[in-house]
């Protein structure tokens, strides 16, 4: 299935840059019927003690192993190697994370430092920052949420070795749940309306130029009890889209999955019985934690019994991913692989699943994300040659001879100043290629859009274009 390979850029001498996402899709409805995907489950870590907070990039899974150390330790496993039993990285002591992105691993240690290393175990740098309770990583930038219900969102730039507060509040619990993809960071901010009520809003922050905006409409109103009409949590960002969990602030109201669309109070994506929480999505596939299959215990109390569901955001087709005994929670999807926490064995373990379409070899599925936008030097600035980092990810079947063949700029006076990237010989599911392009931007142009056209060969040698053949 072809997915739009589209990036929008704006550039100015102050380097104000934004990624322009396509308009929101209509609300998806769950579609019953035959299984759309085959699921291959993998037991990643089932040793004694708790294994928590899994993250994945490509075939690399990292997690916090409390069984290896009471203070936690970063563990790693390669899913591509069936003989790999895993190993440990760095010294013991993990307060938040770990997170992984293309071979880089970040975590909060127990000395109020956020650290970056590699999956090979090479420790690069640690930056002192507010003690984190949550952490997300993109490239060499991490964002953290303060531990203990605090109200500070911080950015850690491992290139400069500095930490900076992006948002904070004197009261606890007012800023929380950060995530980041490319240059776009998101979190929940409670905005006050005088002494009336606090409303949770989804904030989008561009870490490349320190600009921000609300992705949900303000002024949703208060309940009869003087609280916000809406509750919002757990925003996830991927490719310019932001999904999160939302419910009305009413007794017995359920959590559902919404998309953050400016000038709305959220657009529903998954509205099913029970609660749907902790969304994670990548390249059009969404996973979430779901308790619709809960049950009454012997005393008449309700047991949530959390499972994980999978949805194709384009078709709205929904399928149970894992419904083992016990609870399966906190799913994370990258490419065609999902990891989660699982207590079917009594303590918390880490499991993974590999997803493939039913009925044959899947087609390649390429998407593009934009990273940093910058002048490489003062000479490049005076010459008006702006550099942009990109990453193409394949979340489908094997892609061969991946090529970027054409770039269309608007206005046409902007044009690539250098060669197009070299051909990637192949990308399997979950793999990515990174490249840098330079644009010649005439004086007077403060914003421009680009559309990149790429193609690859599938396993049968058929050439496929993304988002489609370029215009003649």
FIVEXSE-691626 format. One line per 2 residues: their letters; for each residue x, y, z of N, C-alpha, C. Coordinates in steps of 0.1 Angstrom, whole numbers. Example, Ala and Ser with C-alpha at 12.3 -4.5 7.8 and 13.67 -1.06 7.14 Angstrom:
! FIVEXSE-691626
AS = 132:-57:78:123:-45:78:132:-33:78; 128:-22:71:137:-11:71:129:0:79
//
This chain:
! FIVEXSE-691626
XX = 8:-12:0:0:0:0:9:12:0; 7:21:-10:15:33:-11:11:43:0
XX = 20:49:7:17:59:16:24:72:12; 18:83:13:24:96:8:37:98:14
XX = 47:100:5:61:104:9:62:119:7; 58:126:18:56:140:17:62:148:29
XX = 69:158:26:75:167:37:72:181:33; 68:189:43:66:204:40:76:211:49
XX = 83:221:43:93:229:50:90:243:48; 94:251:59:95:265:57:108:270:62
XX = 114:280:55:127:284:59:128:299:60; 135:304:70:137:319:71:151:321:77
XX = 156:333:76:169:336:82:169:333:96; 158:333:103:158:329:118:156:314:119
XX = 156:306:108:154:292:108:141:287:114; 130:295:112:117:290:116:113:280:106
XX = 111:268:111:108:256:103:96:248:109; 87:244:100:76:236:104:74:224:95
XX = 69:213:100:65:201:92:50:202:90; 46:203:78:32:205:75:26:191:72
XX = 17:186:80:11:173:78:-1:174:70; -5:163:63:-17:162:56:-29:163:65
XX = -40:167:59:-52:169:67:-56:156:74; -63:157:85:-67:145:93:-76:136:85
XX = -75:123:87:-84:113:80:-97:113:88; -108:109:81:-120:108:88:-119:97:99
XX = -128:98:110:-127:89:121:-128:75:116; -119:66:121:-119:52:117:-129:44:125
XX = -136:35:118:-145:26:125:-139:12:125; -140:5:136:-135:-9:136:-143:-17:126
XX = -135:-25:118:-141:-34:108:-139:-48:112; -150:-55:114:-149:-69:118:-146:-78:106
XX = -143:-90:108:-141:-100:97:-128:-107:98; -123:-112:86:-111:-120:86:-99:-113:91
XX = -90:-120:97:-77:-114:102:-70:-107:91; -66:-95:93:-59:-87:83:-44:-90:84
XX = -39:-94:96:-25:-95:98:-22:-109:104; -11:-114:100:-5:-126:108:4:-120:119
XX = 3:-126:130:11:-122:142:20:-133:146; 33:-130:147:43:-139:152:48:-133:165
XX = 45:-140:176:48:-135:189:62:-140:193; 70:-131:200:83:-134:205:85:-131:219
XX = 89:-141:228:92:-138:242:106:-132:242; 107:-119:246:119:-112:245:127:-114:258
XX = 120:-112:270:127:-113:283:117:-118:293; 119:-130:298:110:-136:308:118:-141:320
XX = 129:-135:323:137:-139:335:130:-135:348; 135:-140:359:129:-136:372:130:-121:374
XX = 121:-115:381:121:-101:383:113:-94:372; 112:-81:373:104:-73:363:113:-68:352
XX = 108:-69:340:114:-63:328:104:-53:323; 108:-40:323:98:-29:320:103:-20:309
XX = 94:-11:305:96:0:296:104:-4:283; 98:-14:275:105:-17:263:104:-6:252
XX = 114:-6:244:114:3:232:120:-4:221; 117:0:208:123:-8:197:126:2:186
XX = 137:-2:178:141:5:166:147:-6:157; 141:-7:145:145:-18:137:142:-32:144
XX = 153:-40:145:152:-52:152:157:-52:166; 161:-40:171:168:-38:184:157:-35:194
XX = 156:-43:205:147:-40:216:156:-37:228; 152:-26:235:159:-23:248:148:-22:259
XX = 152:-24:271:142:-24:282:150:-23:295; 142:-20:306:148:-18:319:146:-31:327
XX = 157:-38:330:157:-51:337:159:-49:352; 148:-49:359:149:-48:374:153:-61:380
XX = 153:-72:373:157:-85:378:173:-86:378; 179:-78:369:194:-78:369:200:-69:379
XX = 192:-58:384:197:-49:394:184:-43:400; 184:-41:413:172:-35:420:170:-21:415
XX = 181:-14:411:180:0:405:177:0:390; 176:-12:384:174:-12:370:187:-13:362
XX = 186:-18:350:197:-18:341:192:-19:327; 199:-12:317:195:-12:303:199:-26:297
XX = 189:-33:292:191:-46:285:188:-44:271; 194:-53:262:192:-52:248:191:-66:242
XX = 183:-67:232:182:-80:224:179:-77:210; 185:-85:201:184:-84:186:174:-94:182
XX = 162:-89:177:151:-99:173:155:-106:160; 164:-101:152:168:-107:140:177:-119:142
XX = 182:-121:154:191:-132:157:184:-142:167; 178:-153:162:171:-162:171:180:-167:183
XX = 193:-167:180:202:-173:190:206:-162:201; 203:-150:198:206:-139:207:198:-140:220
XX = 204:-142:231:197:-142:244:197:-129:251; 203:-119:245:203:-106:251:215:-103:259
XX = 217:-90:263:228:-86:271:225:-73:278; 235:-68:285:233:-55:293:242:-44:288
XX = 237:-32:289:245:-20:285:247:-11:297; 259:-5:298:262:5:307:261:0:321
XX = 263:10:331:262:6:345:248:5:350; 246:-1:361:233:-3:367:227:11:371
XX = 214:12:371:208:24:376:200:31:365; 187:28:364:178:34:354:166:40:361
XX = 164:53:360:152:59:366:141:61:356; 144:62:343:134:64:333:140:59:320
XX = 131:54:311:136:48:298:138:34:300; 146:28:291:154:34:280:146:37:268
XX = 151:45:259:146:48:246:156:45:236; 153:41:223:162:37:213:158:43:200
XX = 168:48:192:165:53:179:177:51:170; 176:42:160:187:40:150:200:38:157
XX = 201:29:166:214:25:172:218:33:184; 211:44:187:214:52:199:204:49:210
XX = 209:48:223:201:45:234:202:56:244; 190:61:250:190:71:260:183:66:272
XX = 187:71:284:181:67:296:184:77:307; 175:78:317:178:86:329:184:77:339
XX = 196:81:344:203:73:354:198:77:368; 203:72:378:198:74:392:206:86:398
XX = 214:94:390:221:106:395:215:118:388; 202:118:384:196:129:378:204:134:365
XX = 208:124:358:214:126:345:207:119:334; 206:125:322:201:118:310:213:114:302
XX = 214:102:298:226:97:292:223:91:278; 233:92:269:232:86:256:244:77:253
XX = 240:65:247:251:56:243:247:49:231; 253:38:228:250:30:216:245:16:219
XX = 239:9:210:234:-5:213:246:-14:214; 258:-10:210:270:-18:212:276:-16:226
XX = 270:-7:234:275:-5:248:285:6:250; 287:14:239:296:26:240:288:37:247
XX = 292:42:259:286:53:265:292:66:260; 284:75:255:289:87:249:289:99:259
XX = 278:103:264:277:115:272:265:114:281; 266:121:293:255:123:302:253:138:305
XX = 241:142:306:237:156:308:229:157:320; 233:166:330:225:168:342:212:175:338
XX = 201:169:343:188:175:340:178:172:352; 166:178:352:156:175:362:153:160:362
XX = 152:154:373:149:140:375:137:136:366; 139:126:357:128:123:348:120:111:352
XX = 107:111:349:99:100:351:95:94:338; 96:101:327:94:96:313:104:102:304
XX = 107:95:293:117:99:284:114:94:270; 117:103:259:115:99:245:127:104:238
XX = 131:97:227:144:100:220:141:101:205; 147:111:198:147:112:184:161:117:179
XX = 168:109:172:182:113:169:190:115:181; 195:127:182:204:131:194:197:141:203
XX = 183:141:202:175:150:211:166:141:219; 166:143:232:156:136:241:147:147:248
XX = 135:143:251:126:151:259:122:142:271; 120:149:282:117:142:294:106:149:302
XX = 98:141:309:88:146:319:93:144:333; 91:154:341:97:153:355:91:141:363
XX = 100:135:371:96:124:379:87:129:391; 80:119:397:72:122:409:60:131:407
XX = 54:131:395:43:140:392:47:155:391; 59:158:388:63:172:386:58:178:374
XX = 61:190:371:55:198:360:66:205:351; 77:197:348:87:203:340:90:193:328
XX = 89:199:316:93:192:303:106:198:299; 116:189:297:129:193:294:134:187:280
XX = 142:195:274:149:190:262:164:188:265; 169:176:261:183:173:263:189:172:249
XX = 199:181:246:205:181:233:219:175:235; 221:163:230:234:156:232:245:161:223
XX = 241:169:213:251:175:204:258:186:212; 251:194:220:256:205:227:259:201:242
XX = 254:190:247:256:186:260:248:195:270; 237:200:266:229:209:274:214:204:276
XX = 209:208:288:195:205:291:188:219:292; 176:219:287:168:232:287:153:229:291
XX = 148:237:300:134:235:303:125:241:291; 116:233:286:107:238:275:94:243:281
XX = 90:237:292:77:241:298:77:237:313; 72:245:322:72:241:336:61:249:343
XX = 57:244:355:47:251:363:51:248:378; 47:258:386:50:256:401:42:245:407
XX = 30:243:403:22:232:408:25:219:402; 24:208:410:27:195:404:16:190:395
XX = 20:181:386:10:175:377:4:183:366; 11:194:362:6:204:352:12:202:338
XX = 23:195:337:29:192:324:34:178:324; 30:169:314:33:155:315:32:149:301
XX = 37:136:301:36:127:289:43:132:276; 56:136:276:62:141:264:65:129:254
XX = 65:133:241:70:124:231:77:132:220; 85:126:211:92:134:201:93:125:189
XX = 92:131:177:95:125:164:101:135:155; 113:133:150:120:144:143:122:156:151
XX = 118:167:147:119:180:154:106:183:162; 96:175:161:83:178:168:82:171:181
XX = 81:178:192:79:173:205:64:176:209; 58:168:217:44:170:221:43:166:236
XX = 34:172:243:31:169:257:17:174:260; 13:171:273:0:176:278:3:188:287
XX = -4:199:285:-2:211:293:-16:215:299; -17:216:312:-29:221:319:-29:236:319
XX = -38:242:311:-40:256:310:-51:261:319; -48:271:328:-58:276:337:-66:287:331
XX = -79:288:335:-88:298:331:-92:306:344; -83:315:348:-85:322:360:-85:312:372
XX = -95:313:381:-96:304:391:-107:294:388; -111:293:375:-123:285:372:-119:270:371
XX = -111:267:361:-107:253:359:-94:252:351; -88:240:351:-76:237:343:-80:227:332
XX = -76:231:320:-79:223:308:-67:216:302; -67:203:300:-55:196:294:-55:198:279
XX = -44:205:274:-43:207:260:-30:200:255; -31:196:242:-19:190:235:-11:201:229
XX = 2:201:234:12:211:229:21:205:219; 23:212:208:33:208:198:44:218:198
XX = 57:213:199:68:222:201:79:218:190; 84:228:182:94:225:173:108:228:179
XX = 115:217:182:128:219:189:139:225:181; 136:227:167:147:233:159:146:248:160
XX = 135:254:163:134:268:163:126:274:176; 123:265:185:116:268:197:103:276:195
XX = 95:271:186:81:277:184:72:266:188; 60:270:193:50:260:198:36:265:195
XX = 27:255:196:13:258:193:4:248:201; -8:251:203:-18:241:208:-24:234:196
XX = -25:220:198:-31:212:187:-45:209:190; -50:213:202:-64:211:205:-70:225:208
XX = -83:227:205:-90:240:207:-90:243:222; -88:255:226:-89:259:240:-103:263:243
XX = -106:263:256:-119:268:261:-130:257:259; -127:245:263:-137:234:262:-148:235:272
XX = -146:243:282:-156:245:293:-154:236:305; -162:239:315:-161:232:328:-173:224:331
XX = -172:213:339:-183:205:343:-190:212:355; -201:207:359:-208:212:371:-200:213:383
XX = -190:204:384:-181:203:395:-169:213:394; -168:221:383:-158:230:381:-145:224:376
XX = -146:213:369:-134:207:363:-135:207:348; -124:205:341:-124:206:326:-134:195:321
XX = -141:198:310:-150:189:304:-142:177:299; -129:179:294:-121:169:288:-109:165:297
XX = -106:152:297:-93:147:302:-85:142:290; -72:144:290:-63:140:279:-50:135:285
XX = -45:125:278:-32:119:283:-25:113:271; -12:110:273:-4:100:265:-4:104:250
XX = 0:116:246:1:119:232:13:112:226; 11:107:213:21:101:206:22:108:192
XX = 34:111:187:36:118:175:44:109:165; 40:109:153:47:102:142:44:109:129
XX = 54:113:121:51:118:108:43:131:108; 43:139:118:35:151:119:21:149:124
XX = 16:136:126:3:134:132:5:131:147; -5:134:155:-5:133:169:-18:126:174
XX = -17:114:180:-28:107:186:-26:107:201; -37:106:208:-37:106:223:-50:100:228
XX = -50:98:241:-62:92:247:-71:104:253; -84:103:252:-93:113:257:-106:107:262
XX = -111:114:272:-124:110:278:-131:123:283; -144:122:284:-151:133:290:-150:131:305
XX = -150:142:313:-148:141:327:-161:138:334; -166:126:332:-179:121:337:-177:108:344
XX = -185:104:353:-185:91:360:-187:80:350; -179:70:350:-180:58:341:-177:62:326
XX = -172:73:323:-168:76:309:-156:68:305; -156:64:293:-144:56:288:-134:64:281
XX = -121:59:282:-111:65:274:-111:60:260; -110:69:250:-109:65:236:-96:71:230
XX = -93:67:217:-82:73:210:-86:84:201; -80:96:202:-83:107:193:-71:112:186
XX = -74:119:175:-63:126:168:-64:141:172; -52:147:175:-51:161:178:-51:169:165
XX = -62:176:162:-64:184:150:-67:199:155; -59:209:150:-61:222:155:-75:227:152
XX = -81:235:161:-94:241:160:-105:230:162; -101:219:168:-112:209:172:-109:205:187
XX = -118:198:193:-116:192:206:-111:178:204; -105:175:193:-100:161:190:-110:154:181
XX = -104:146:172:-112:138:162:-111:124:166; -122:117:168:-121:103:173:-115:93:162
XX = -106:85:167:-100:75:159:-104:61:163; -104:57:176:-109:45:181:-119:47:192
XX = -132:43:189:-142:44:199:-149:31:201; -144:23:210:-149:9:212:-153:7:226
XX = -160:-4:230:-163:-6:244:-151:-6:253; -153:-2:265:-142:-2:275:-132:10:272
XX = -120:9:277:-110:19:276:-100:15:265; -96:25:257:-85:24:248:-75:35:252
XX = -62:31:256:-53:40:261:-39:37:256; -29:46:259:-15:44:255:-13:41:240
XX = -17:50:232:-15:48:217:-1:49:213; 3:41:203:16:42:197:13:39:182
XX = 19:47:173:16:44:159:29:47:150; 29:41:139:41:43:130:36:39:116
XX = 38:48:106:36:44:92:22:38:90; 12:44:96:-2:41:94:-7:29:102
XX = 1:23:111:-4:13:119:-4:17:134; -15:15:141:-17:20:154:-19:8:164
XX = -12:8:175:-15:-2:186:-19:6:198; -27:-1:207:-32:5:219:-36:-5:229
XX = -36:-1:241:-40:-10:253:-55:-9:254; -62:-20:256:-77:-21:256:-82:-31:266
XX = -92:-27:274:-98:-35:284:-112:-40:282; -116:-40:269:-130:-44:266:-133:-58:270
XX = -123:-67:272:-125:-81:275:-124:-83:290; -125:-72:298:-125:-74:313:-136:-83:318
XX = -135:-87:330:-145:-96:336:-147:-94:351; -158:-99:356:-161:-98:370:-154:-109:378
XX = -148:-105:389:-141:-115:397:-152:-122:407; -147:-131:416:-156:-138:424:-164:-130:434
XX = -159:-118:437:-166:-109:446:-175:-99:439; -175:-100:426:-184:-91:418:-176:-78:414
XX = -163:-77:418:-155:-66:413:-151:-68:399; -147:-57:392:-144:-57:378:-128:-58:377
XX = -124:-68:368:-110:-69:365:-108:-65:351; -99:-55:349:-97:-49:336:-92:-58:325
XX = -82:-67:328:-77:-76:318:-73:-69:305; -62:-62:306:-58:-54:295:-52:-63:283
XX = -56:-60:271:-51:-66:259:-45:-55:250; -39:-59:239:-34:-49:229:-41:-52:216
XX = -46:-41:210:-52:-42:196:-43:-34:186; -46:-38:174:-39:-32:162:-49:-26:153
XX = -47:-15:147:-56:-9:137:-48:-3:126; -53:-5:113:-48:2:102:-55:16:101
XX = -48:27:102:-54:40:103:-61:44:90; -56:38:79:-62:42:66:-76:35:64
XX = -77:22:67:-89:14:65:-98:14:77; -93:16:89:-100:15:101:-101:0:106
XX = -95:-9:99:-96:-23:103:-88:-26:116; -95:-32:125:-90:-34:139:-89:-49:141
XX = -78:-53:149:-76:-67:151:-69:-69:165; -73:-79:172:-66:-82:185:-52:-87:182
XX = -42:-80:188:-28:-83:186:-24:-94:196; -27:-92:208:-24:-102:219:-34:-101:230
XX = -40:-113:234:-50:-113:244:-47:-125:254; -34:-126:257:-30:-137:266:-35:-135:280
XX = -35:-145:289:-39:-143:303:-31:-132:309; -37:-126:319:-30:-114:326:-32:-102:318
XX = -22:-92:320:-23:-79:313:-12:-77:303; -15:-71:292:-5:-67:282:-7:-52:281
XX = 4:-44:284:2:-30:285:14:-22:278; 12:-9:276:23:0:271:29:-5:258
XX = 21:-7:248:27:-12:235:34:0:228; 45:-4:221:52:5:212:54:-2:199
XX = 51:5:188:53:0:174:63:8:167; 72:1:159:80:8:150:81:-2:138
XX = 78:3:126:78:-5:114:67:-16:116; 71:-29:114:61:-39:116:63:-47:128
XX = 70:-41:138:72:-48:151:67:-40:163; 61:-48:172:55:-42:184:62:-48:197
XX = 64:-40:207:69:-45:220:59:-41:231; 59:-48:242:50:-44:253:54:-51:266
XX = 48:-46:277:50:-52:290:39:-63:292; 42:-74:298:33:-86:298:35:-93:312
XX = 24:-95:319:25:-102:332:18:-115:332; 17:-122:321:10:-135:320:18:-145:329
XX = 31:-143:331:38:-152:339:39:-149:354; 32:-139:358:32:-135:372:39:-122:375
XX = 51:-120:369:58:-108:370:58:-101:357; 64:-89:355:64:-82:343:75:-87:334
XX = 72:-91:322:81:-95:312:80:-86:299; 89:-88:290:88:-81:277:86:-91:266
XX = 75:-88:258:72:-96:246:72:-87:234; 73:-93:222:73:-86:210:64:-94:200
XX = 60:-87:189:52:-94:178:57:-88:165; 58:-96:155:61:-92:142:48:-93:134
XX = 45:-83:127:32:-82:119:34:-84:105; 27:-92:98:27:-93:83:13:-95:78
XX = 10:-89:66:-3:-91:61:-7:-106:58; -19:-110:60:-23:-123:57:-23:-125:42
XX = -20:-137:37:-21:-140:23:-10:-135:14; 2:-137:18:13:-134:8:23:-124:13
XX = 33:-122:4:44:-113:7:39:-99:7; 41:-91:18:37:-77:18:44:-69:8
XX = 38:-58:3:45:-49:-5:53:-39:3; 63:-33:-3:71:-23:5:62:-11:8
XX = 65:-4:19:57:7:24:67:17:29; 69:27:21:79:38:24:73:50:29
XX = 78:56:40:74:69:44:86:77:47; 84:91:47:95:100:49:93:109:61
XX = 103:111:69:103:120:80:114:130:79; 111:142:82:121:153:82:128:155:95
XX = 141:156:95:148:159:108:152:173:109; 165:176:111:170:189:113:170:197:100
XX = 168:210:102:169:220:91:179:231:96; 189:234:88:200:242:93:209:248:82
XX = 215:259:85:226:264:77:239:257:82; 246:250:73:258:243:77:269:252:82
XX = 270:264:77:280:273:80:276:287:77; 284:297:82:280:311:78:281:313:63
XX = 291:306:57:292:307:42:279:302:35; 274:290:41:261:285:35:250:295:37
XX = 250:301:49:239:311:52:239:323:42; 251:328:39:252:339:30:250:335:16
XX = 253:322:13:250:317:-1:235:312:-2; 228:313:9:213:309:9:212:294:5
XX = 221:285:11:220:271:9:216:264:22; 204:260:22:198:254:35:199:239:34
XX = 204:233:45:205:218:46:193:212:53; 189:201:49:177:194:55:181:179:56
XX = 179:174:68:181:159:70:167:152:69; 168:140:62:156:132:60:159:118:64
XX = 148:110:66:149:96:68:137:89:62; 140:79:53:130:71:47:129:58:55
XX = 117:54:59:115:41:67:106:32:59; 110:19:59:101:9:52:94:1:63
XX = 81:1:63:73:-6:73:66:-18:66; 69:-21:53:62:-32:46:72:-43:43
XX = 70:-49:31:79:-60:27:92:-55:22; 101:-64:17:114:-60:13:114:-50:2
XX = 122:-39:3:123:-29:-7:137:-29:-13; 139:-30:-26:152:-31:-32:154:-18:-41
XX = 167:-14:-41:170:-2:-50:161:10:-46; 162:14:-34:154:25:-30:160:38:-35
XX = 153:46:-42:159:58:-49:150:70:-47; 155:81:-44:148:94:-45:152:100:-59
XX = 142:101:-67:145:105:-81:140:119:-85; 131:125:-77:127:138:-81:122:146:-69
XX = 125:159:-69:120:168:-59:113:180:-66; 100:182:-62:93:194:-67:92:204:-56
XX = 96:216:-59:96:227:-49:86:238:-52; 80:243:-42:70:254:-44:74:265:-34
XX = 79:277:-39:79:282:-53:91:275:-60; 90:275:-74:99:268:-82:113:275:-82
XX = 114:287:-77:127:293:-76:136:287:-65; 130:279:-56:138:270:-47:141:257:-55
XX = 154:253:-54:157:241:-61:169:234:-53; 170:221:-55:181:214:-48:195:219:-53
XX = 204:221:-44:217:227:-47:227:216:-49; 224:204:-46:234:193:-47:228:181:-53
XX = 235:170:-53:230:157:-59:220:151:-50; 211:143:-56:202:135:-49:209:124:-41
XX = 203:118:-31:210:108:-23:213:95:-31; 223:88:-27:227:76:-34:216:65:-32
XX = 216:56:-41:206:45:-40:209:36:-28; 198:32:-20:200:22:-10:197:9:-16
XX = 207:-1:-15:205:-14:-21:193:-21:-16; 189:-19:-4:177:-26:1:173:-22:15
XX = 160:-22:18:155:-19:31:145:-30:35; 148:-38:45:138:-47:50:128:-40:60
XX = 118:-46:64:108:-40:73:114:-35:85; 111:-23:88:117:-16:100:130:-9:98
XX = 136:-11:87:149:-4:84:146:10:78; 157:18:79:156:32:74:169:36:68
XX = 168:46:59:180:52:53:179:67:56; 190:73:60:190:87:63:199:94:52
XX = 195:107:49:202:114:39:200:129:41; 209:137:35:208:151:36:207:158:23
XX = 199:168:21:197:175:9:200:190:12; 205:197:2:207:211:3:199:218:-7
XX = 192:229:-3:183:237:-12:189:251:-13; 188:255:-26:192:269:-29:179:278:-27
XX = 179:287:-17:167:295:-14:170:309:-17; 164:315:-28:166:329:-32:162:339:-21
XX = 168:350:-21:165:361:-11:150:364:-13; 143:367:-2:129:370:-3:120:358:0
XX = 125:346:-2:117:334:1:118:331:16; 107:331:23:107:328:37:100:315:40
XX = 93:309:31:87:296:33:86:289:20; 89:276:20:87:268:8:83:254:11
XX = 77:248:2:72:234:3:80:225:-6; 82:213:-2:89:203:-11:80:190:-11
XX = 81:184:-23:75:170:-24:85:161:-30; 89:151:-23:99:141:-28:92:129:-34
XX = 97:124:-45:92:112:-52:103:102:-51; 100:90:-46:109:79:-45:103:67:-51
XX = 112:57:-54:107:44:-59:116:33:-54; 111:21:-55:118:9:-51:113:-3:-59
XX = 120:-14:-58:116:-26:-64:111:-36:-53; 99:-42:-56:94:-52:-46:101:-65:-48
XX = 97:-75:-41:104:-88:-42:103:-95:-55; 93:-90:-64:91:-96:-77:98:-87:-88
XX = 105:-77:-84:111:-68:-93:103:-58:-99; 91:-56:-93:81:-45:-98:85:-32:-92
XX = 86:-22:-100:89:-8:-95:76:-2:-89; 78:4:-77:66:10:-70:71:24:-66
XX = 62:34:-69:65:48:-67:58:53:-54; 64:62:-47:58:68:-35:60:83:-36
XX = 49:91:-34:35:87:-32:29:82:-45; 35:83:-56:30:79:-69:40:85:-80
XX = 38:81:-93:47:87:-103:48:102:-103; 60:108:-104:60:123:-104:53:129:-116
XX = 49:141:-115:42:147:-127:51:149:-138; 46:148:-150:54:150:-162:56:164:-165
//
